[in-house]
């Protein structure tokens, strides 16, 4: 498996949206309902929403395996010290092969002044929680956020201290 990374641009929003649909419908179906998946995909992964996120300073990186797009990550910061990991997704069939770890290390290398990284992760998403534990994150807080249409995001806020 030959892994490559590419900084995403506005021209990549359709690709990111397609990856999101593929990944979310396989990964989250055992965690949340299909109705909530569809709602969240429309809310956060439509090309218009992704474009707004990029314009607001969210930096997306795409990951490729042998030229095949298999995932993406998105971070933002306001001060180059505290980062927020908004999105981190790898195709289900490509998970547990070191891709996520390689992508995470690549992104960390691009943030030399980072002191902390925070993220939200669904409390039932055990596979991802364990991945974050493996990479030095700890649980900071438990949150339940209403996101509309009667849906909630029942998450852990996790943090990794770098410096």
C-alpha positions as CSV (number, residue, x, y, z in Angstrom):
1,X,0.0,0.0,0.0
2,X,1.5,3.3,-1.2
3,X,0.1,6.1,1.0
4,X,0.2,9.8,-0.2
5,X,-1.3,13.0,1.2
6,X,-2.6,16.0,-0.6
7,X,-3.8,19.4,0.7
8,X,-7.4,19.7,-0.3
9,X,-8.8,22.7,-2.1
10,X,-12.3,24.0,-3.0
11,X,-11.9,21.8,-6.2
12,X,-11.9,18.7,-3.9
13,X,-15.2,19.4,-2.0
14,X,-17.2,16.9,-4.2
15,X,-14.6,14.2,-3.6
16,X,-14.7,14.8,0.2
17,X,-18.5,14.7,0.1
18,X,-18.4,11.4,-1.8
19,X,-15.9,9.9,0.6
20,X,-18.0,11.1,3.6
21,X,-21.1,9.3,2.2
22,X,-19.2,6.1,1.6
23,X,-17.4,6.1,5.0
24,X,-20.3,7.3,7.1
25,X,-22.9,4.8,5.7
26,X,-20.6,1.9,6.4
27,X,-19.1,3.0,9.7
28,X,-21.9,4.8,11.6
29,X,-24.8,2.5,10.7
30,X,-24.2,0.5,13.8
31,X,-23.9,3.6,16.0
32,X,-26.6,6.0,14.8
33,X,-29.7,5.7,12.6
34,X,-29.6,6.1,8.8
35,X,-31.9,9.1,9.2
36,X,-29.3,10.8,11.5
37,X,-26.5,9.9,9.2
38,X,-28.3,11.4,6.2
39,X,-29.1,14.5,8.2
40,X,-25.5,15.0,9.4
41,X,-24.1,14.3,5.9
42,X,-26.3,17.1,4.5
43,X,-25.5,19.4,7.3
44,X,-21.8,19.0,7.4
45,X,-20.7,17.3,4.1
46,X,-22.7,19.0,1.3
47,X,-20.3,20.7,-1.2
48,X,-21.7,24.1,0.0
49,X,-21.0,23.2,3.7
50,X,-17.5,21.9,2.9
51,X,-16.8,25.1,0.9
52,X,-17.9,27.3,3.8
53,X,-15.7,25.3,6.2
54,X,-12.6,25.7,3.9
55,X,-13.4,29.5,3.6
56,X,-13.5,29.7,7.4
57,X,-10.0,28.3,7.6
58,X,-10.5,24.6,8.0
59,X,-7.5,22.9,6.5
60,X,-8.4,19.6,4.8
61,X,-5.9,16.9,3.8
62,X,-6.8,14.0,1.6
63,X,-5.2,10.6,1.9
64,X,-4.6,8.3,-1.1
65,X,-3.7,4.6,-1.4
66,X,-2.0,4.0,-4.7
67,X,-3.8,7.1,-6.2
68,X,-7.2,5.9,-4.8
69,X,-8.7,8.5,-2.4
70,X,-9.5,6.7,0.9
71,X,-9.9,9.4,3.5
72,X,-9.5,12.9,4.8
73,X,-8.8,14.9,7.9
74,X,-9.8,18.5,8.7
75,X,-8.3,20.8,11.4
76,X,-8.6,24.4,12.3
77,X,-6.9,26.8,14.7
78,X,-7.2,30.4,15.7
79,X,-3.8,30.9,17.3
80,X,-1.5,28.1,15.8
81,X,-1.3,26.6,19.4
82,X,-4.8,25.1,20.0
83,X,-6.1,23.0,17.2
84,X,-9.5,21.4,16.7
85,X,-9.7,18.1,14.7
86,X,-13.1,18.5,13.0
87,X,-13.0,15.4,10.7
88,X,-10.8,12.3,10.5
89,X,-12.1,9.5,8.3
90,X,-10.6,6.5,6.5
91,X,-12.6,4.1,4.3
92,X,-13.7,1.1,6.5
93,X,-11.8,-1.4,4.3
94,X,-8.6,0.6,4.7
95,X,-8.8,0.9,8.5
96,X,-6.4,-1.0,10.8
97,X,-3.6,-0.9,8.2
98,X,-1.6,2.0,9.6
99,X,-3.3,4.6,7.3
100,X,-4.8,6.6,10.1
101,X,-1.6,6.7,12.1
102,X,0.4,7.8,9.0
103,X,-2.1,10.5,8.2
104,X,-2.2,11.7,11.9
105,X,1.7,11.8,12.0
106,X,1.8,13.7,8.7
107,X,-0.7,16.3,9.9
108,X,1.2,16.7,13.2
109,X,4.4,17.4,11.3
110,X,2.6,20.3,9.6
111,X,1.7,21.9,12.9
112,X,5.1,22.7,14.6
113,X,3.6,25.2,17.1
114,X,0.7,23.1,18.2
115,X,0.3,22.7,21.9
116,X,-3.1,20.8,22.0
117,X,-5.5,19.1,19.7
118,X,-9.2,18.6,20.7
119,X,-11.9,16.6,19.0
120,X,-15.4,15.4,19.5
121,X,-16.1,11.6,19.1
122,X,-19.3,9.7,19.5
123,X,-19.3,7.9,22.8
124,X,-20.4,4.6,21.0
125,X,-17.6,4.9,18.4
126,X,-15.3,2.5,20.3
127,X,-12.9,1.9,17.4
128,X,-12.2,5.6,17.0
129,X,-12.0,6.2,20.7
130,X,-9.4,3.5,21.0
131,X,-7.4,4.9,18.1
132,X,-7.3,8.3,19.8
133,X,-6.3,6.7,23.1
134,X,-3.4,5.0,21.2
135,X,-2.3,8.4,20.0
136,X,-2.2,10.1,23.3
137,X,-5.6,11.6,23.6
138,X,-7.5,11.6,26.9
139,X,-11.2,12.3,27.6
140,X,-11.7,15.8,28.7
141,X,-15.5,16.1,28.9
142,X,-18.8,14.4,28.1
143,X,-21.3,16.4,26.0
144,X,-24.8,16.0,24.5
145,X,-25.4,18.4,21.7
146,X,-28.8,18.9,20.0
147,X,-28.1,19.2,16.3
148,X,-31.7,19.7,15.0
149,X,-34.5,17.4,13.8
150,X,-34.6,15.8,17.2
151,X,-31.0,14.4,16.8
152,X,-28.2,14.6,19.3
153,X,-24.5,14.2,19.2
154,X,-23.6,12.2,22.4
155,X,-19.9,12.7,22.4
156,X,-16.6,12.7,24.3
157,X,-14.5,15.8,24.0
158,X,-10.9,14.4,23.8
159,X,-7.7,16.3,24.0
160,X,-4.1,15.6,23.2
161,X,-1.4,17.7,24.8
162,X,1.6,18.1,22.5
163,X,3.7,20.6,24.4
